[in-house]
Amino acid sequence: MTRGKRCDTWSYSLIPTTKPGQFTVENKGSRADKEDMQVIETDYIKFSLMLSLRQTSSQTITRVSLLGRNWRLSHQMIDKFICLTRTQNLTKNNFIFPDVTDWLPDPKLC
């Protein structure tokens, strides 16, 4: 994940459930909250639209992710992302798109 001009990395395992495209997240060596992930849509080449629900002791945290293999995603993919956020009762105040104008990651960082 890019944060400014640096890349943060982490790893976890996705454990398949009995339903295709659904996974339980396993954070090795961590006592992280229970998290379930679902692949909502993907073309396996350009993008993946993901939904993550993490249950803490007091609330459910919803994360909708649009993952792309390059920095520019089509308006159609972004529209699908926005539609999914709305089905999760999120508003445009709940999500951000990073500004990547004139920004190229340093290959040494990622």
TORGU-7513 format. One record per residue (C-alpha): residue number from 1; x, y, z. Coordinates in steps of 0.001 Angstrom, whole numbers, plus 524288, in hexadecimal, padded with zeros to 5 digits. Example, Ala and Ser with C-alpha at 12.3 -4.5 7.8 and 13.67 -1.06 7.14 Angstrom:
BEGIN
  num      x      y      z
    1  8300C  7EE6C  81E78
    2  83566  7FBDC  81BE4
This chain:
BEGIN
  num      x      y      z
    1  80000  80000  80000
    2  8054D  80D50  7FCB9
    3  80543  817AB  80739
    4  80A74  8241D  80190
    5  816DB  8208D  7FA72
    6  819B3  8145A  8025E
    7  81447  8069C  80194
    8  80F6F  7FF4D  80D7E
    9  80EA6  7F098  80C9A
   10  808BA  7E604  814F9
   11  804B4  7D811  812E6
   12  7F99B  7CF56  816BF
   13  7F3AE  7C2AE  81214
   14  7E666  7C161  80BCC
   15  7E027  7B497  80FED
   16  7D5A5  7B029  8063A
   17  7C82F  7AD93  80BD7
   18  7BE21  7A43B  80643
   19  7B8BC  7AF1F  7FD96
   20  7C08F  7B28B  7F14B
   21  7C6EF  7BFEF  7F20A
   22  7C588  7C0FE  800C6
   23  7D0D9  7C083  80A41
   24  7D428  7C1CF  81893
   25  7E00D  7CA4F  81B4D
   26  7EABF  7C46E  823A0
   27  7F4A3  7CE00  8290C
   28  7FFEB  7C565  82D38
   29  805D0  7C8B7  83A57
   30  7FB03  7D27F  83D1C
   31  7EEEB  7D295  8457D
   32  7E7B4  7DA96  83B5B
   33  7D8F0  7DB31  83AEF
   34  7D162  7D169  832A3
   35  7D0DA  7D5E2  8247C
   36  7C9C1  7D030  818D6
   37  7CCB0  7D407  80AC2
   38  7C4DD  7D1DB  7FE80
   39  7C89A  7D397  7F048
   40  7BCFB  7DAF5  7EAC7
   41  7C210  7DBB4  7DCE6
   42  7CED3  7D9B3  7D5A3
   43  7D39A  7D7B8  7C7DE
   44  7E04C  7D17E  7CCF5
   45  7E82C  7DABA  7C447
   46  7E526  7E902  7C714
   47  7DD46  7EA46  7D396
   48  7D70C  7E43C  7DF80
   49  7CBDA  7E9CA  7E768
   50  7CC7C  7E4F2  7F579
   51  7C3D8  7E5F4  8017C
   52  7C97D  7E40A  80F15
   53  7C1E8  7E363  81BCD
   54  7C99A  7E3A4  82876
   55  7C2C9  7E16F  8355B
   56  7C886  7E839  84143
   57  7C324  7E72A  84EF0
   58  7BAA0  7F328  84CBF
   59  7B83E  7F4E8  83E24
   60  7B90D  7EF7D  8306C
   61  7C2FA  7F620  827B4
   62  7BFA9  7F5E1  8193C
   63  7CA44  7F78A  80F00
   64  7C7AF  7F7E1  8006B
   65  7D3EF  7F6F9  7F816
   66  7D5E4  7F8E1  7E9A5
   67  7E2EC  7F2B1  7E65D
   68  7E95A  7F53A  7D94E
   69  7F58D  7F08E  7D276
   70  7F8B1  7FE4E  7CDDA
   71  7F613  80C0A  7D2A4
   72  7EB39  80F4D  7C91F
   73  7DE33  80878  7CAB8
   74  7D2CC  809F3  7C171
   75  7C6F0  811FB  7C532
   76  7BEF2  8057A  7C440
   77  7C723  7FF1D  7CEEF
   78  7C64F  80B39  7D777
   79  7B784  80B8A  7D58F
   80  7B6A6  7FD5B  7DA2F
   81  7BEAF  80116  7E61D
   82  7B589  80C65  7E935
   83  7A984  803C0  7E783
   84  7AF13  7F9BD  7F0FA
   85  7B214  80448  7FB0C
   86  7A3F7  808C9  7FA2A
   87  79ECA  7FAFB  7FC68
   88  7A6E7  7FB16  808EB
   89  7A083  807FA  80D21
   90  7AD1D  80F83  80B29
   91  7AD39  81D39  8057E
   92  7B796  82496  7FDEE
   93  7BC26  829FE  80B00
   94  7C015  81C22  80ED5
   95  7C9C4  8197C  803EE
   96  7D558  81F94  7FD24
   97  7DC5B  81E74  7F04E
   98  7EADD  82177  7F119
   99  7EFB5  82C60  7E85C
  100  7FA3C  82614  7E00E
  101  7FBED  8319A  7D6EB
  102  80A53  832F2  7D384
  103  80DD4  8282D  7DD26
  104  81594  81C66  7D926
  105  81985  812F8  7E3D8
  106  827D5  810D8  7E625
  107  82A1A  8028B  7E234
  108  833E3  80178  7ED5E
  109  828F5  803F5  7F739
  110  81F18  7FA12  7F226
